[in-house]
Amino acid sequence: MADWQVIPGNVTAPRGFKAAGITAGLKPSGAPDLALILSETEAIAAGVFTQTEVRAACVDYCRRRLQKKGSARAILCNAGQANAATGEQGKRDAQETAERLAAALAIDPDAVLLASTGVIGQRLKMDALCAGIAPLVAAASETGGDAAARAIITTDLVTKAIALETTLGDRPVRIGGIAKGSGMIHPNMATMLGFVTCDAAVSTHLWQQMLTRAADQSFNQITVDGDTSTNDTLIALANGQSRTPAITEMDAAGQQLEAMLVEVCQYLAKAIARDGEGATCLIEVQVTGAPDDAAARQVARTVAGSSLVKSAIFGRDPNWGRIAGAAGRAGVPFDQARLRVKLGDILLMDAGQPLTFDRAAASQYMRDIAANSSSTAADGSLIQHLDQPLAIAVDLGNGSGTGLAWGCDLSYDYVKINAEYTT
Amino acid sequence: MADWQVIPGNVTAPRGFKAAGITAGLKPSGAPDLALILSETEAIAAGVFTQTEVRAACVDYCRRRLQKKGSARAILCNAGQANAATGEQGKRDAQETAERLAAALAIDPDAVLLASTGVIGQRLKMDALCAGIAPLVAAASETGGDAAARAIITTDLVTKAIALETTLGDRPVRIGGIAKGSGMIHPNMATMLGFVTCDAAVSTHLWQQMLTRAADQSFNQITVDGDTSTNDTLIALANGQSRTPAITEMDAAGQQLEAMLVEVCQYLAKAIARDGEGATCLIEVQVTGAPDDAAARQVARTVAGSSLVKSAIFGRDPNWGRIAGAAGRAGVPFDQARLRVKLGDILLMDAGQPLTFDRAAASQYMRDIAANSSSTAADGSLIQHLDQPLAIAVDLGNGSGTGLAWGCDLSYDYVKINAEYTT
């Protein structure tokens, strides 16, 4: 199926991109906290942002920039302070940050996009941030993607990064991405950030459409308890440096590019979901038989986000009733007499009624998935495996719409993390 | 303000009602599990039911009855089996149950309404249930309300019951109610049930309108994590035995009756929210400054249902950022620069920005509320106090709409209960 391959690297895998990540002193921990993604040439830029009314200054800043000018040269991201609930001063700080970076890069300030993650209600530490810009720009390189991936994380247990390559005509085209976020929610740091780079040539309007559709099939399918952040941001740049013909409509090349963009976004979204606070496994919910794809995604998201389903999975309980209950309240019409529910390969419910199934085997399936869900690298770092999620399949018997959503289980540690944290 | 007083009793406090609760052998525990509420004369009947697509047989049964005939004589409620996901056999069981009770009472089967709570996917234990009907009918009395309140609960820590009396013209009019449910969610037993009786004379159409509006201001404001049950049911009977003039429009008497109905429903809803799994206190969220009341209720419900807010309260952390974040994502437009957030009497946030406040005092306020939130009666039973909820006030600065919602905090015990339960 997939007409692409995984290649090393991430946002600097596509041609003509550099990146960097440094410690500017924004995080109290002293961990890396300032990242730059830079296109050598003006790149088409698209964005998807949080829908909340309580937004960080950088979100409004990027929205305005993208409306005014659908292209950019640089993305600057800080971690430590969210610059949300900071009023007029927050807006001025964002503007000044962009101008400082633009000056250091000798580019138009309007070609700078911004993202922040960290504590809500805290202003950017402007002195440290501005002092960090020169060394950040100096550090930018074609191998700087990993450093950028590290600098954007906050409470994440792992960095999230990927790059894919396909061939359009006879030339390679690449998409790379990095992301941060915990699949569930984190106090004042719930932000999900995603940055995608691409060296295809594509029209501004089409690139935005592709990104919006990709977000709907990926990042928007992991908003597991609805606690949308003030700072959620997904930005994608396409700089045309692959020297492939410009894609201006959804022809074969356009479809291939979009499919690869969806794959990159889904990988990053799954990595965020798997990294949920206290989570022991990634859950993938596949819904079929819905009136349309959007309805299927809605049901999938509701099941993946149900606290009841999530705690049952933590308890390794093959609880079909909770899955059916979540599907039923998702707001999508169906006839309950046609409902089917599967866990892995085990059919739990058919024609709206529970079946007699091997409960021990179903529970063992859940334990096995969790046991194989992560491992430790030689250097002691955590590796999370996304290829074998705990699979829930729901068929509504009411159409041909399909959709996926992802989440993680709900453990004691979730409450512990979120109750014991103090602002 | 309130033009009524609390009186002893509950569903049998209004004239012309009897009730009973017995052990029929439906619950494995041997606790009371079969309840009857009976009007001596045909009563106007209104209902509000779960909106989910996966519904118990009794829900569809009641909907059909109320469409066909807006009156009833009896409500039969069992606890133990939900009769949900039971297919055609479940429908036949519901029908047979109604016919058996009608025969025992010598009334029309269409005058019987049904409710069930318990394990999804399990049929009613028809032998035990049918055998219980004769003793249940024999036990019905004007003092049977408490027994009925006990027989409808499942995992509730306390029964929920109240009665209010007002005067219309120069005659007393009463409304009583009982309810069951845990404020958060319980595995396969998430059901919220409410039964209300009234001795006013009121037109069918108006009574249904009043009940729908009352539910919107009470039970619908505690669906704290959206895990709507297959069996949620609210039924209200009005039998006219107060001999007051029939209320057929929203005149002064109509408004007085509706206000009292809202009060009864809000008391019962708060009691359910307070009884949440693992909860240590009741949370009341008041939203003002919304475009309209429905918008205000939506924001209030979102704040009260936020896992982040709930776990912060369990941690006694005055986390204004989580409250503002939940308000922002509720889907109601407002200008964040006008947002105000209060905790008790302490202003945490104004004009969209955090204030410097006495953090220790705010945390102490939260501890005090929780400490006074329950006590133990002389007989060892738990008493939950609803009069001093933990108060969160949010003003959006965008209109005159107001609304309330209730919830409880999110504790370790919530996950424990929901993960360790096995189907």
Contacts between the chains, C-beta under 8 A, distances in Angstrom:
chain1	res1	chain2	res2	distance
A	50	B	329	7.9
A	51	B	329	7.1
A	52	B	325	7.1
A	52	B	328	3.9
A	52	B	329	4.3
A	53	B	327	7.5
A	53	B	328	4.3
A	53	B	329	7.6
A	53	B	332	7.4
A	53	B	333	6.3
A	53	B	334	5.4
A	53	B	335	7.8
A	53	B	336	5.7
A	54	B	324	5.1
A	54	B	325	6.0
A	54	B	327	6.9
A	54	B	328	3.1
A	54	B	329	7.8
A	54	B	336	4.8
A	54	B	339	7.0
A	54	B	352	7.5
A	55	B	328	7.5
A	55	B	336	6.8
A	85	B	321	6.9
A	85	B	324	6.3
A	85	B	336	7.3
A	85	B	349	7.3
A	85	B	352	5.9
A	85	B	353	5.6
A	85	B	354	6.2
A	86	B	353	6.7
A	87	B	337	6.6
A	87	B	351	7.1
A	87	B	352	6.2
A	87	B	353	5.0
A	119	B	321	7.8
A	120	B	321	4.0
A	120	B	324	7.5
A	120	B	325	7.0
A	121	B	320	7.5
A	121	B	321	5.7
A	121	B	353	7.1
A	121	B	354	4.2
A	184	B	307	7.9
A	185	B	307	6.4
A	185	B	308	5.3
A	187	B	308	6.6
A	187	B	312	7.1
A	187	B	319	6.8
A	187	B	321	7.8
A	187	B	322	6.8
A	188	B	319	7.5
A	188	B	321	4.9
A	188	B	322	7.3
A	190	B	308	7.4
A	190	B	325	7.3
A	225	B	225	7.9
A	225	B	306	7.9
A	225	B	307	5.1
A	226	B	302	7.8
A	226	B	306	7.8
A	226	B	329	6.7
A	227	B	306	6.0
A	227	B	307	6.6
A	227	B	308	5.2
A	227	B	322	8.0
A	227	B	325	6.7
A	227	B	326	6.9
A	227	B	329	7.1
A	228	B	325	7.6
A	228	B	328	7.7
A	228	B	329	4.1
A	229	B	325	7.0
A	230	B	325	6.1
A	230	B	328	6.9
A	302	B	226	7.9
A	306	B	225	8.0
A	306	B	226	7.8
A	306	B	227	6.0
A	307	B	184	7.9
A	307	B	185	6.5
A	307	B	225	5.1
A	307	B	227	6.6
A	307	B	307	7.5
A	307	B	418	7.1
A	308	B	185	5.4
A	308	B	187	6.6
A	308	B	190	7.4
A	308	B	227	5.1
A	308	B	418	6.4
A	311	B	415	5.7
A	311	B	418	3.8
A	311	B	419	4.5
A	312	B	187	7.2
A	312	B	418	7.2
A	312	B	419	7.3
A	314	B	415	7.3
A	314	B	419	4.6
A	315	B	418	7.5
A	315	B	419	3.8
A	315	B	420	5.9
A	315	B	421	7.0
A	315	B	422	6.8
A	317	B	419	7.9
A	317	B	421	7.3
A	317	B	422	5.1
A	317	B	423	5.9
A	318	B	423	7.5
A	319	B	187	6.9
A	319	B	188	7.6
A	319	B	423	5.0
A	320	B	121	7.5
A	320	B	423	7.9
A	321	B	85	6.9
A	321	B	119	7.8
A	321	B	120	4.0
A	321	B	121	5.8
A	321	B	187	7.8
A	321	B	188	4.9
A	321	B	423	6.6
A	322	B	187	6.9
A	322	B	188	7.3
A	322	B	227	8.0
A	324	B	54	5.1
A	324	B	85	6.3
A	324	B	120	7.5
A	325	B	52	7.1
A	325	B	54	6.0
A	325	B	120	7.0
A	325	B	190	7.3
A	325	B	227	6.7
A	325	B	228	7.6
A	325	B	229	7.0
A	325	B	230	6.1
A	326	B	227	6.9
A	327	B	53	7.5
A	327	B	54	6.9
A	328	B	52	3.9
A	328	B	53	4.3
A	328	B	54	3.1
A	328	B	55	7.5
A	328	B	228	7.8
A	328	B	230	6.9
A	329	B	50	8.0
A	329	B	51	7.1
A	329	B	52	4.3
A	329	B	53	7.6
A	329	B	54	7.8
A	329	B	226	6.7
A	329	B	227	7.2
A	329	B	228	4.2
A	332	B	53	7.4
A	333	B	53	6.3
A	334	B	53	5.4
A	335	B	53	7.8
A	336	B	53	5.7
A	336	B	54	4.8
A	336	B	55	6.9
A	336	B	85	7.3
A	337	B	87	6.7
A	339	B	54	6.9
A	349	B	85	7.3
A	351	B	87	7.1
A	352	B	54	7.5
A	352	B	85	5.9
A	352	B	87	6.2
A	353	B	85	5.6
A	353	B	86	6.8
A	353	B	87	5.0
A	353	B	121	7.1
A	354	B	85	6.3
A	354	B	121	4.3
A	410	B	415	6.1
A	410	B	418	7.7
A	410	B	419	7.4
A	411	B	415	6.6
A	411	B	419	7.4
A	412	B	412	5.9
A	412	B	415	5.2
A	412	B	416	6.9
A	412	B	419	7.7
A	414	B	415	6.9
A	415	B	311	5.7
A	415	B	314	7.3
A	415	B	410	6.1
A	415	B	411	6.6
A	415	B	412	5.2
A	415	B	414	6.9
A	415	B	415	5.6
A	416	B	412	6.9
A	418	B	307	7.1
A	418	B	308	6.4
A	418	B	311	3.8
A	418	B	312	7.2
A	418	B	315	7.5
A	418	B	410	7.7
A	419	B	311	4.5
A	419	B	312	7.3
A	419	B	314	4.6
A	419	B	315	3.8
A	419	B	317	7.9
A	419	B	410	7.4
A	419	B	411	7.4
A	419	B	412	7.7
A	420	B	315	5.9
A	421	B	315	7.0
A	421	B	317	7.3
A	422	B	315	6.9
A	422	B	317	5.1
A	423	B	317	6.0
A	423	B	318	7.5
A	423	B	319	5.1
A	423	B	320	7.9
A	423	B	321	6.6
